[in-house]
Amino acid sequence: MSAFLRYIANCAIEDRTAESTEQLIGIRVFGRAPGYNTSEDTVVRTTARQLRQRLALYYQEEGAHDPLRIYVPRGAYVPSFQDMALQTPADDAQTSRPMAAPRFEELAAPPSQEDVVIPASADIHAPAPSSWKKMGGLLLLGAVMALLMQWCMATLQQRSYQTAPLWRQLFDSRHRTIFVPGDAGLNMYNNEARLPQPLSLNEYIQGRFGTASANTPASFREQHIVGAPLANRRYTTVSDLDLEERLTRAPYYRADQFSVAYPRGLSVESFRNRNVVLAGAPVYNPWVALFDSNLNFHFVYDNTNGSNRLYVVNRKPRAGEPSQYNFNGDEGFGYIALTDNPNEGGKVLLIEGTAHPGVDASIAFLFDDSRMGAVVTKALRSHGGSGNFEILLRSHFVGANGTDTTIVSSRFY
């Protein structure tokens, strides 16, 4: 019953009531096989009836003064929530019967056609158990319900976030969420080996850290290619640690469905049926190439002839937009994009930037609920559906920090 109540409450709070069907509940809560016969296996209807009885008994006794009440209407699996603090004495006088929790005796009456008759449970219709057993059972039920109420109240409060629709997609109940920080060691390797282009995703997956160029210093070849310490060490950035910490405090975050994976230990299979958060431009995190091919903005590192250029390609410029945004050291760019995961479902959030200040500016913007909330709201209102988007940010670099961050260009899909 606890799992059943948690599932239907979650669906109601997250506006996924279409998933509160008998068939889906049977599959996701009770482990029934897809397509099972609900007319023969009545586990969902049986549990729903037992749950209504337990809730009614709880609100008559231990939960009589609970500030929040949960109701599961007969013939449906979509609960409703009532804030008891919003009721005035006048309201109680006029609406006490319809608004109060149904009496236990009423729920124990003969069921309607939507319910099924179940065997009488020992603690309801059978002779009363000993007083200590009854007290222990009520205390246990009260503790469980109190924890559930706290969870529901905390989840309902998440709706006050303007960015809640974004986080609800990244931490939905159907997919695990994986956070992939950047590989700072890869960036060090690309720079010190003086490669004209950074390692591609295929080279990265194959571990081809023995790559060198005509400009690669002999000392680097000996130390980092023959000895290969950079290929065997894991480095990331403080920016990515900050991003991970902020993600764990975002609305709808689920610790039991969240994991962190270092990019060198992944394969394409690692992303199947997952929500993904990727940090770092391709020079730091080659895995972004797996998802940005259909997006408009693309970060490029070019060290041909030692030019050491970092810029953003605008694949389909709109009127008045340049085809390329160049990083000049004093002014850089950040990038946030939400797209679909083509690997069997889920969402992908990309956070990139030209150098650390650009990444930091993107992270700060992402967790600015007002500014980022305006982007999320526009994505949902303008196009509905998934609300996918891209925003390119410009930031002035002062030391190691980005300031005066503004949106340069955006795309909504």
Steps between C-alpha positions, in 0.01 A plus 500: 500500500787740574646450151154531345424828681843645422461417128153653451590804713813556291299476177246754630762748621701477177189531277543145369149380582484317167745254656266423791315226313435157645719339234803727557470485879495122483815500289701772677395444861414132523738364237237351273596416142405752228157424361386294797124438535361746758163327508667183628771661715329760722802590714470872420130528582543290811789711629319824414202394712725403790685832467175702517404312816838556662504870413150549641596322822820702527326838464239400759764418758874573483479740206198698617707818528726456197533828303490316166260220406510260208185355345472224242149521343315176439521377143818697430871495579566875495532635856406849610666707771322721755678767705303501826653835600305669219166408655334759725249414775223618265627268233502215748141573598378511140719238338605272780323198356619519136848634580584287803662165455242228425402302807665162529159339517401666171802361320437158646150498349419280197721608208387668183544339160848658474619310809527133569399315815805384692535260791454669835839596640583396853545851636172631361218244523645217702479504879713780646863406568658559837536864596879507478498362146242756394698784660822383336332474160350849527832651609679336209232613255513851646877519458482383140221745415685789669808436286283475191329831582838671534607361164178618333525849649865534392414382149203736474726790598720423202229637275596851612819473294467656155754248374305204645392370153867466403599310814189284484616376158859440612399317818190318381404164651540303176873554439817503704701823480874492435731800546818496288757764604773622267836326463752768593784255432387476139516877464848500650604229255360685198682818604835350598515265199429804280253303294344700213160354593393339829447125516175398333234300684610179324865560590397579857290184534790293364740662746732629229703724728812406305402749231757769429578757233811639336485784753482274804809565717738205543480535878123465486524195275733328745318593817133501404480262205755233590430528872139611435425644845224725365330200344492325835392788722162655560466875528194722504436865582362688797230634267372148439509419871291813559256389231464155655433646844235734363330217312451311826306799636282551192122438512394139438854371561493128587809365672405140426485572125803728464859399430829659392717337233847603387498540119789261429313206645189538283374348176202580281306235693547705817259763368216272392167578663661765723463865581846653456671816625824568308750764609774649283556582133640225269859584598407395855220253438492325159166340589318823413561406134255215552215746553584838342501396133138612462541820702582843366797612709825305502823570695824456305865492609750557220875493563611481136850647474483588867207740454331380823156629397177427681172609344130416465354405161151627421388230259185677380537874563188709512477851361758721670685210664865416424592150385770483765550637852867543590652475846749782558601449863308800636162391372390139482194286458292253693240257373202311639292261291225246566445234236364147462712194560475295177626195689160359599357796685585756765624858494850647460613827660822650358699762695800638310722805486814657357743446789402470865334843536264409216404175669458677834278762336283223351466327837408825675238575234359147513429527872367855486135403535366832371715534186513130415131471589417750226680276248321186618163676499552627146602154381187341643254773401634559152537143386350270761608138504851443623599867522848446351719807460848647451629825647840654421629730773757780480699582812777749577796328662657667801782280626354151536138620518231582247291813557211684328374177342235551232325284242652558155279263304249224563312220329179329609385165365 
